[in-house]
């Protein structure tokens, strides 16, 4: 059984293009990791999704990869 939990950012931010969205997403992931360092958060299976105003997913970045 797989459980899917979503934590939505109702406010979000507006960016000029997909490159700027990717940059802001990586920055948000870094901030999440810094906040969770004390708690040893397990990010396996989590991802950060970047959507447009209509809710279409433009980017999906796994939180458990070392690239951030």
Biopython code that builds the backbone (N, CA, C, O; Angstrom):
import numpy as np
from Bio.PDB.StructureBuilder import StructureBuilder

atoms = [
    (1, "UNK", "N", (0.841, -1.195, 0.000)),
    (1, "UNK", "CA", (0.000, 0.000, 0.000)),
    (1, "UNK", "C", (0.877, 1.245, 0.000)),
    (1, "UNK", "O", (1.801, 1.365, 0.804)),
    (2, "UNK", "N", (0.586, 2.148, -0.886)),
    (2, "UNK", "CA", (1.336, 3.404, -0.971)),
    (2, "UNK", "C", (0.454, 4.544, -0.489)),
    (2, "UNK", "O", (-0.712, 4.653, -0.869)),
    (3, "UNK", "N", (1.021, 5.375, 0.339)),
    (3, "UNK", "CA", (0.310, 6.542, 0.839)),
    (3, "UNK", "C", (0.895, 7.777, 0.181)),
    (3, "UNK", "O", (2.113, 7.948, 0.135)),
    (4, "UNK", "N", (0.038, 8.622, -0.319)),
    (4, "UNK", "CA", (0.494, 9.855, -0.960)),
    (4, "UNK", "C", (0.009, 11.041, -0.146)),
    (4, "UNK", "O", (-1.191, 11.286, -0.025)),
    (5, "UNK", "N", (0.946, 11.755, 0.398)),
    (5, "UNK", "CA", (0.625, 12.935, 1.186)),
    (5, "UNK", "C", (1.158, 14.136, 0.439)),
    (5, "UNK", "O", (2.257, 14.096, -0.114)),
    (6, "UNK", "N", (0.387, 15.197, 0.423)),
    (6, "UNK", "CA", (0.819, 16.430, -0.234)),
    (6, "UNK", "C", (0.774, 17.560, 0.775)),
    (6, "UNK", "O", (-0.151, 17.677, 1.578)),
    (7, "UNK", "N", (1.799, 18.383, 0.705)),
    (7, "UNK", "CA", (1.837, 19.602, 1.500)),
    (7, "UNK", "C", (1.860, 20.737, 0.485)),
    (7, "UNK", "O", (2.860, 20.955, -0.197)),
    (8, "UNK", "N", (0.764, 21.444, 0.396)),
    (8, "UNK", "CA", (0.633, 22.484, -0.620)),
    (8, "UNK", "C", (1.093, 23.840, -0.099)),
    (8, "UNK", "O", (0.865, 24.190, 1.059)),
    (9, "UNK", "N", (1.738, 24.583, -0.969)),
    (9, "UNK", "CA", (2.089, 25.973, -0.690)),
    (9, "UNK", "C", (1.035, 26.808, -1.401)),
    (9, "UNK", "O", (1.134, 27.053, -2.604)),
    (10, "UNK", "N", (0.047, 27.235, -0.669)),
    (10, "UNK", "CA", (-1.076, 27.961, -1.257)),
    (10, "UNK", "C", (-0.676, 29.325, -1.817)),
    (10, "UNK", "O", (-1.312, 29.828, -2.743)),
    (11, "UNK", "N", (0.373, 29.922, -1.259)),
    (11, "UNK", "CA", (0.811, 31.236, -1.703)),
    (11, "UNK", "C", (1.690, 31.124, -2.934)),
    (11, "UNK", "O", (1.430, 31.765, -3.952)),
    (12, "UNK", "N", (2.745, 30.301, -2.838)),
    (12, "UNK", "CA", (3.662, 30.120, -3.953)),
    (12, "UNK", "C", (4.407, 31.393, -4.298)),
    (12, "UNK", "O", (4.290, 32.411, -3.616)),
    (13, "UNK", "N", (5.171, 31.312, -5.365)),
    (13, "UNK", "CA", (5.853, 32.495, -5.885)),
    (13, "UNK", "C", (5.692, 32.505, -7.399)),
    (13, "UNK", "O", (5.480, 31.464, -8.021)),
    (14, "UNK", "N", (5.792, 33.672, -7.971)),
    (14, "UNK", "CA", (5.692, 33.814, -9.416)),
    (14, "UNK", "C", (7.090, 34.055, -9.967)),
    (14, "UNK", "O", (7.834, 34.889, -9.451)),
    (15, "UNK", "N", (7.440, 33.322, -11.015)),
    (15, "UNK", "CA", (8.752, 33.477, -11.643)),
    (15, "UNK", "C", (8.570, 33.722, -13.136)),
    (15, "UNK", "O", (7.495, 33.505, -13.694)),
    (16, "UNK", "N", (9.645, 34.177, -13.766)),
    (16, "UNK", "CA", (9.549, 34.572, -15.172)),
    (16, "UNK", "C", (9.642, 33.412, -16.157)),
    (16, "UNK", "O", (9.093, 33.486, -17.257)),
    (17, "UNK", "N", (10.338, 32.333, -15.766)),
    (17, "UNK", "CA", (10.490, 31.208, -16.693)),
    (17, "UNK", "C", (10.814, 29.928, -15.932)),
    (17, "UNK", "O", (10.970, 29.944, -14.711)),
    (18, "UNK", "N", (10.913, 28.828, -16.657)),
    (18, "UNK", "CA", (11.150, 27.527, -16.035)),
    (18, "UNK", "C", (12.510, 27.450, -15.355)),
    (18, "UNK", "O", (12.657, 26.781, -14.332)),
    (19, "UNK", "N", (13.504, 28.131, -15.917)),
    (19, "UNK", "CA", (14.835, 28.145, -15.301)),
    (19, "UNK", "C", (14.780, 28.811, -13.922)),
    (19, "UNK", "O", (15.380, 28.318, -12.967)),
    (20, "UNK", "N", (14.071, 29.910, -13.827)),
    (20, "UNK", "CA", (13.920, 30.591, -12.536)),
    (20, "UNK", "C", (13.125, 29.725, -11.561)),
    (20, "UNK", "O", (13.411, 29.717, -10.364)),
    (21, "UNK", "N", (12.132, 28.997, -12.066)),
    (21, "UNK", "CA", (11.348, 28.092, -11.224)),
    (21, "UNK", "C", (12.233, 26.976, -10.679)),
    (21, "UNK", "O", (12.123, 26.613, -9.507)),
    (22, "UNK", "N", (13.105, 26.433, -11.518)),
    (22, "UNK", "CA", (14.014, 25.365, -11.090)),
    (22, "UNK", "C", (14.965, 25.890, -10.014)),
    (22, "UNK", "O", (15.196, 25.216, -9.010)),
    (23, "UNK", "N", (15.506, 27.063, -10.213)),
    (23, "UNK", "CA", (16.405, 27.676, -9.236)),
    (23, "UNK", "C", (15.701, 27.838, -7.885)),
    (23, "UNK", "O", (16.260, 27.487, -6.845)),
    (24, "UNK", "N", (14.487, 28.365, -7.903)),
    (24, "UNK", "CA", (13.741, 28.588, -6.664)),
    (24, "UNK", "C", (13.381, 27.258, -5.992)),
    (24, "UNK", "O", (13.361, 27.165, -4.764)),
    (25, "UNK", "N", (13.097, 26.234, -6.797)),
    (25, "UNK", "CA", (12.786, 24.912, -6.242)),
    (25, "UNK", "C", (13.999, 24.332, -5.529)),
    (25, "UNK", "O", (13.869, 23.802, -4.426)),
    (26, "UNK", "N", (15.173, 24.423, -6.138)),
    (26, "UNK", "CA", (16.402, 23.915, -5.515)),
    (26, "UNK", "C", (16.684, 24.680, -4.224)),
    (26, "UNK", "O", (17.083, 24.093, -3.218)),
    (27, "UNK", "N", (16.475, 25.980, -4.263)),
    (27, "UNK", "CA", (16.669, 26.805, -3.066)),
    (27, "UNK", "C", (15.709, 26.370, -1.953)),
    (27, "UNK", "O", (16.106, 26.288, -0.791)),
    (28, "UNK", "N", (14.461, 26.096, -2.299)),
    (28, "UNK", "CA", (13.472, 25.647, -1.308)),
    (28, "UNK", "C", (13.861, 24.290, -0.730)),
    (28, "UNK", "O", (13.700, 24.060, 0.468)),
    (29, "UNK", "N", (14.372, 23.389, -1.572)),
    (29, "UNK", "CA", (14.808, 22.077, -1.102)),
    (29, "UNK", "C", (15.968, 22.223, -0.126)),
    (29, "UNK", "O", (16.005, 21.544, 0.901)),
    (30, "UNK", "N", (16.909, 23.098, -0.436)),
    (30, "UNK", "CA", (18.034, 23.329, 0.469)),
    (30, "UNK", "C", (17.549, 23.848, 1.812)),
    (30, "UNK", "O", (18.061, 23.437, 2.854)),
    (31, "UNK", "N", (16.575, 24.737, 1.805)),
    (31, "UNK", "CA", (16.024, 25.279, 3.048)),
    (31, "UNK", "C", (15.303, 24.186, 3.842)),
    (31, "UNK", "O", (15.426, 24.127, 5.065)),
    (32, "UNK", "N", (14.555, 23.324, 3.155)),
    (32, "UNK", "CA", (13.873, 22.214, 3.825)),
    (32, "UNK", "C", (14.877, 21.292, 4.503)),
    (32, "UNK", "O", (14.678, 20.861, 5.639)),
    (33, "UNK", "N", (15.953, 21.000, 3.790)),
    (33, "UNK", "CA", (16.974, 20.110, 4.348)),
    (33, "UNK", "C", (17.649, 20.735, 5.566)),
    (33, "UNK", "O", (17.922, 20.037, 6.542)),
    (34, "UNK", "N", (17.920, 22.036, 5.523)),
    (34, "UNK", "CA", (18.545, 22.706, 6.659)),
    (34, "UNK", "C", (17.619, 22.683, 7.866)),
    (34, "UNK", "O", (18.070, 22.471, 8.992)),
    (35, "UNK", "N", (16.321, 22.903, 7.636)),
    (35, "UNK", "CA", (15.349, 22.890, 8.730)),
    (35, "UNK", "C", (15.222, 21.501, 9.330)),
    (35, "UNK", "O", (14.998, 21.367, 10.532)),
    (36, "UNK", "N", (15.364, 20.456, 8.503)),
    (36, "UNK", "CA", (15.172, 19.096, 8.969)),
    (36, "UNK", "C", (16.420, 18.405, 9.468)),
    (36, "UNK", "O", (16.349, 17.254, 9.899)),
    (37, "UNK", "N", (17.575, 19.078, 9.422)),
    (37, "UNK", "CA", (18.836, 18.451, 9.822)),
    (37, "UNK", "C", (18.801, 17.909, 11.246)),
    (37, "UNK", "O", (19.279, 16.803, 11.499)),
    (38, "UNK", "N", (18.252, 18.661, 12.158)),
    (38, "UNK", "CA", (18.220, 18.237, 13.558)),
    (38, "UNK", "C", (17.351, 16.999, 13.761)),
    (38, "UNK", "O", (17.581, 16.219, 14.686)),
    (39, "UNK", "N", (16.367, 16.822, 12.909)),
    (39, "UNK", "CA", (15.406, 15.742, 13.076)),
    (39, "UNK", "C", (15.740, 14.513, 12.235)),
    (39, "UNK", "O", (15.040, 13.506, 12.334)),
    (40, "UNK", "N", (16.791, 14.565, 11.409)),
    (40, "UNK", "CA", (17.133, 13.444, 10.532)),
    (40, "UNK", "C", (15.917, 13.001, 9.715)),
    (40, "UNK", "O", (15.510, 11.841, 9.781)),
    (41, "UNK", "N", (15.347, 13.918, 8.955)),
    (41, "UNK", "CA", (14.159, 13.648, 8.165)),
    (41, "UNK", "C", (14.490, 12.684, 7.032)),
    (41, "UNK", "O", (15.511, 12.834, 6.361)),
    (42, "UNK", "N", (13.633, 11.705, 6.822)),
    (42, "UNK", "CA", (13.782, 10.745, 5.732)),
    (42, "UNK", "C", (12.988, 11.257, 4.530)),
    (42, "UNK", "O", (11.757, 11.230, 4.533)),
    (43, "UNK", "N", (13.695, 11.717, 3.516)),
    (43, "UNK", "CA", (13.056, 12.322, 2.348)),
    (43, "UNK", "C", (12.738, 11.309, 1.252)),
    (43, "UNK", "O", (12.229, 11.694, 0.200)),
    (44, "UNK", "N", (13.023, 10.026, 1.470)),
    (44, "UNK", "CA", (12.761, 9.031, 0.432)),
    (44, "UNK", "C", (11.291, 9.046, 0.037)),
    (44, "UNK", "O", (10.399, 9.004, 0.885)),
    (45, "UNK", "N", (11.060, 9.106, -1.272)),
    (45, "UNK", "CA", (9.706, 9.092, -1.796)),
    (45, "UNK", "C", (9.051, 10.467, -1.912)),
    (45, "UNK", "O", (7.992, 10.596, -2.527)),
    (46, "UNK", "N", (9.671, 11.500, -1.326)),
    (46, "UNK", "CA", (9.123, 12.854, -1.403)),
    (46, "UNK", "C", (9.674, 13.570, -2.630)),
    (46, "UNK", "O", (10.800, 13.310, -3.053)),
    (47, "UNK", "N", (8.890, 14.460, -3.193)),
    (47, "UNK", "CA", (9.376, 15.299, -4.285)),
    (47, "UNK", "C", (8.733, 16.670, -4.191)),
    (47, "UNK", "O", (7.639, 16.829, -3.649)),
    (48, "UNK", "N", (9.431, 17.648, -4.726)),
    (48, "UNK", "CA", (8.911, 19.003, -4.796)),
    (48, "UNK", "C", (8.403, 19.194, -6.215)),
    (48, "UNK", "O", (9.146, 19.000, -7.177)),
    (49, "UNK", "N", (7.140, 19.573, -6.347)),
    (49, "UNK", "CA", (6.556, 19.793, -7.663)),
    (49, "UNK", "C", (6.367, 21.285, -7.899)),
    (49, "UNK", "O", (5.877, 22.013, -7.036)),
    (50, "UNK", "N", (6.765, 21.715, -9.077)),
    (50, "UNK", "CA", (6.560, 23.099, -9.518)),
    (50, "UNK", "C", (5.393, 23.061, -10.489)),
    (50, "UNK", "O", (5.415, 22.318, -11.471)),
    (51, "UNK", "N", (4.376, 23.861, -10.213)),
    (51, "UNK", "CA", (3.195, 23.877, -11.075)),
    (51, "UNK", "C", (2.954, 25.266, -11.652)),
    (51, "UNK", "O", (3.459, 26.269, -11.147)),
    (52, "UNK", "N", (2.175, 25.293, -12.714)),
    (52, "UNK", "CA", (1.743, 26.582, -13.253)),
    (52, "UNK", "C", (0.455, 26.991, -12.544)),
    (52, "UNK", "O", (-0.024, 26.287, -11.655)),
    (53, "UNK", "N", (-0.096, 28.126, -12.941)),
    (53, "UNK", "CA", (-1.282, 28.654, -12.268)),
    (53, "UNK", "C", (-2.480, 27.711, -12.366)),
    (53, "UNK", "O", (-3.357, 27.735, -11.502)),
    (54, "UNK", "N", (-2.524, 26.885, -13.405)),
    (54, "UNK", "CA", (-3.633, 25.944, -13.582)),
    (54, "UNK", "C", (-3.429, 24.638, -12.817)),
    (54, "UNK", "O", (-4.310, 23.779, -12.805)),
    (55, "UNK", "N", (-2.259, 24.489, -12.175)),
    (55, "UNK", "CA", (-1.986, 23.284, -11.417)),
    (55, "UNK", "C", (-1.259, 22.197, -12.186)),
    (55, "UNK", "O", (-1.059, 21.102, -11.662)),
    (56, "UNK", "N", (-0.860, 22.479, -13.423)),
    (56, "UNK", "CA", (-0.099, 21.517, -14.219)),
    (56, "UNK", "C", (1.329, 21.425, -13.694)),
    (56, "UNK", "O", (1.973, 22.453, -13.481)),
    (57, "UNK", "N", (1.832, 20.215, -13.483)),
    (57, "UNK", "CA", (3.187, 20.020, -12.973)),
    (57, "UNK", "C", (4.195, 20.289, -14.088)),
    (57, "UNK", "O", (4.164, 19.640, -15.134)),
    (58, "UNK", "N", (5.089, 21.251, -13.855)),
    (58, "UNK", "CA", (6.126, 21.613, -14.824)),
    (58, "UNK", "C", (7.452, 20.943, -14.494)),
    (58, "UNK", "O", (8.208, 20.582, -15.396)),
    (59, "UNK", "N", (7.736, 20.776, -13.205)),
    (59, "UNK", "CA", (8.952, 20.125, -12.723)),
    (59, "UNK", "C", (8.595, 19.278, -11.515)),
    (59, "UNK", "O", (7.713, 19.636, -10.734)),
    (60, "UNK", "N", (9.276, 18.162, -11.364)),
    (60, "UNK", "CA", (9.147, 17.339, -10.163)),
    (60, "UNK", "C", (10.560, 16.929, -9.774)),
    (60, "UNK", "O", (11.236, 16.221, -10.520)),
    (61, "UNK", "N", (11.006, 17.378, -8.597)),
    (61, "UNK", "CA", (12.380, 17.140, -8.167)),
    (61, "UNK", "C", (12.350, 16.278, -6.909)),
    (61, "UNK", "O", (11.824, 16.707, -5.881)),
    (62, "UNK", "N", (12.911, 15.057, -6.976)),
    (62, "UNK", "CA", (12.949, 14.190, -5.785)),
    (62, "UNK", "C", (13.767, 14.844, -4.674)),
    (62, "UNK", "O", (14.803, 15.453, -4.942)),
    (63, "UNK", "N", (13.312, 14.721, -3.442)),
    (63, "UNK", "CA", (14.018, 15.314, -2.311)),
    (63, "UNK", "C", (15.087, 14.401, -1.746)),
    (63, "UNK", "O", (15.884, 14.832, -0.912)),
    (64, "UNK", "N", (15.125, 13.144, -2.181)),
    (64, "UNK", "CA", (16.073, 12.202, -1.611)),
    (64, "UNK", "C", (17.344, 12.027, -2.437)),
    (64, "UNK", "O", (18.146, 11.141, -2.139)),
    (65, "UNK", "N", (17.546, 12.836, -3.455)),
    (65, "UNK", "CA", (18.763, 12.713, -4.257)),
    (65, "UNK", "C", (19.832, 13.653, -3.734)),
    (65, "UNK", "O", (19.538, 14.648, -3.071)),
    (66, "UNK", "N", (21.073, 13.324, -4.042)),
    (66, "UNK", "CA", (22.218, 14.079, -3.518)),
    (66, "UNK", "C", (22.532, 15.325, -4.338)),
    (66, "UNK", "O", (23.440, 16.072, -3.975)),
    (67, "UNK", "N", (21.824, 15.571, -5.413)),
    (67, "UNK", "CA", (22.165, 16.678, -6.311)),
    (67, "UNK", "C", (21.904, 18.062, -5.722)),
    (67, "UNK", "O", (22.361, 19.060, -6.279)),
    (68, "UNK", "N", (21.183, 18.141, -4.611)),
    (68, "UNK", "CA", (20.803, 19.447, -4.061)),
    (68, "UNK", "C", (21.872, 19.900, -3.134)),
    (68, "UNK", "O", (21.767, 20.979, -2.551)),
]
sb = StructureBuilder()
sb.init_structure("model")
sb.init_model(0)
sb.init_chain("A")
sb.init_seg("    ")
for serial, (resi, resn, name, xyz) in enumerate(atoms, 1):
    if name == "N":
        sb.init_residue(resn, " ", resi, " ")
    sb.init_atom(name, np.array(xyz, "f"), 0.0, 1.0, " ", f" {name:<3s}", serial, name[0])
structure = sb.get_structure()
